[in-house]
Amino acid sequence: MFTKKLMVAAVLAAGMIGGVATSLPIYADVDIQLNFGPPAPYYEAVPAPRSGYVWAPGNWQWNAPTNRHVWHAGTWQTARSGYVYNQPRWVENNGRWHYQASRWDRDGDGIANNRDRTPDGNRATRNDRDGDGIPNYRDATPDGYRATHNDRDGDGIPNYKDRTPDGVAVRKDNDHDGVPNNRDNYPNNPNYR
């Protein structure tokens, strides 16, 4: 009986130690979405530039305990060499307002570096030689949009699939009414279509 109680106590103690020893996150990335946007921003006088710092203008943030937007005044951020500061903002998408926190971005395009296909700018990479955003294995012209022996007009469509392999088709419009002859009921009369 004593052994059984000792075993139960040991299991409980081990469970409590495991619960205490487990590290808890000190920061949680919370996605905030609202059905209404923030109020208009306050006007803040931008202070004179400071060497080694970037001015981060004030912005509205959501305060869940008070269930309202709260204005946070602008502050100086220590500059990061090679990065562009993107201030926090609210973005509307299909009637929902989404809060985007401030971040530092290497190429200044507004896309977080961990989600950016080209975090150092829209440059050609090993997997995208012409820098058009289409990987080489899916790109009809991986070295750029130029005419080749398989694509005379350089539009990226191979000649055997291209309805106009020598360029854009010119559609005749005798009466210049904007309707091509093949769709115009009266191709010689601009008053009728």
N, C-alpha and C positions, 0 to 999 in steps of 0.2 A: 504494500500500500504506500509506504513511504517512497519507494522507488518511482511509483506512478506519479505521485505528487511532485517529486523532484523533476521528473521528465517533463511534466506539463509546465512547471515553472521555468525550466530551461528553454522550452519552445517559446513561451511568452516573452521571456527576456530577449531571446534572439530576434524575435519579431519586432520588439520595441527598439532594439539597437539598430536593426536594419532600417526601420522607419526614420530614426533620428539621423542616421548616417547618410541617407539618401539626400543628395543635393537638390535644392529647389531652384528653379529659375528665378533670377532677380529681375529679369526683363522679359516681358511678354509682348510680342508683336501683335497688336490688336488692330483689326480692320474696322474702321468706323464708316458706316453708311447711314445716311439720313434721308428722309423724304422731303426735306427742305434745305435750302442753301443758307450760308452764313449771311449776316448783315453786311452792308457796304463797309469797306475798310476805312479806318480812321486815317486822317492825314497826319503824317509824321514828318517833321523837318529832318532831312538827311544830314547828319553831322559831317564836318570836314573829313576828308580821307585820312586814314591812319596807315602808316607803313606796316605791312605784315598782317593786316586785318581786312576782312570783307564785311560790309554792312548787310545784315540780315533784317529786312523790313519787318514791321509788326504784322501779325496775322491773327485770324480767328481760330481758336481751337475749341473742341467740344469738351464740356465738363459734365460728365455723367452724373455725379452726385446732385448737382443743381439742375440738371436737365436743360442746359442752355449753352450758347456759345459764350466764350470768354476771350477778351482781347489780350494778346500778349505783345507787349511793346517790343520794338526792334532792338537788336543787340549786335555787338561786334563779334564776329567769328574769326578765329585764327585761320589765316590763309593756308591752304595746302598746295604746295608747288605741283603743277601739272594737273590740277583739278579745277572744275568750275562749280560754284555753289548754286544749287537749285533750292529756292525758298519753298517752304510748305505752302500747299494750296488745296483748295476744294475744287473737284472736277465733277461736273454733272454728266450723267450717263443714263438715259431712259428714265428721267425723273428721279433718279437716286443720286445723292451727293456723296462722293467718296473723298476722304481726306488722304492726301499724299504728304507724308512727312518730308522734312528737309533732307537733302543728301548731297554728297559731293560726287561729281561725275567727271570722268577723265576726258570725254570728248564733247561735253556740253550739250548733248542732244536730248537730255531730259529722261532718258531710259536708264534705269539703275544698271550699274556695271555688271552685276551678277545675272541680269536678264538680257543684256545687250549682246547681239551677235558680233558686233564690232565695237568693243568698249573703248578702243583707242582711235576711233574715227572710221569713216567710210572708206577704208583703204582695201586694196586687194590683199587677200590672204592666200595661204597655201591651198585652201579648199575652194577659193573663189578668186581666180586669177584676174578677172576683169572688174571686181569690186561692185558688181551690180546687185548683190544680195542673193543671187541664185547659185547654189553650190555647183561646182564644175560637172558633177555626175548628172545633174538635171538640166544644165544649161546647153541650149542648142549652139550658142556661140561663146564658149568659155573664155576666149581671148578677146572678147569685145564684139560690138555690133559692127561687123564689117562683112562685105561681100566675100563669099567663098565659091569654089566651083560647085558646091551643093546648094548654095543659097545666093543666087545672083544679085538680088536686091538688098541683101543684108538685113532683112526684117526678122530673122531668127526662125523662119518657117522654111524647111527644106523645099527645094523646087518641086519635088514629086507630090507634095501636099499643098503647095501654094497655088491659089487660083490666079494670082498675078505674079509669076516668078520674076518678071522684069520691072516691077514697081507697082505703084498704086494704080488701079484701073481708073481711067477717065470715063465717067458716064456722060453720055451725050444728053444735052438739054437744049434743044433747038430754040425754045421760046424764053429761056433764061428765067423761068419762074421758080426754080429750085427743086422741081420734080423731074427726075430722070425720064427720058423718053419711054423707056420700057414700063414705067408706072403711070405715065401721064395719059389721060383719056384724050386730050387734045394737045399733042406735042408741038404744034406750030402756033398755038394761041395762048399767050401769057395770061389772058383773063379767065381761062377755064383750066381746071386741073383734072 
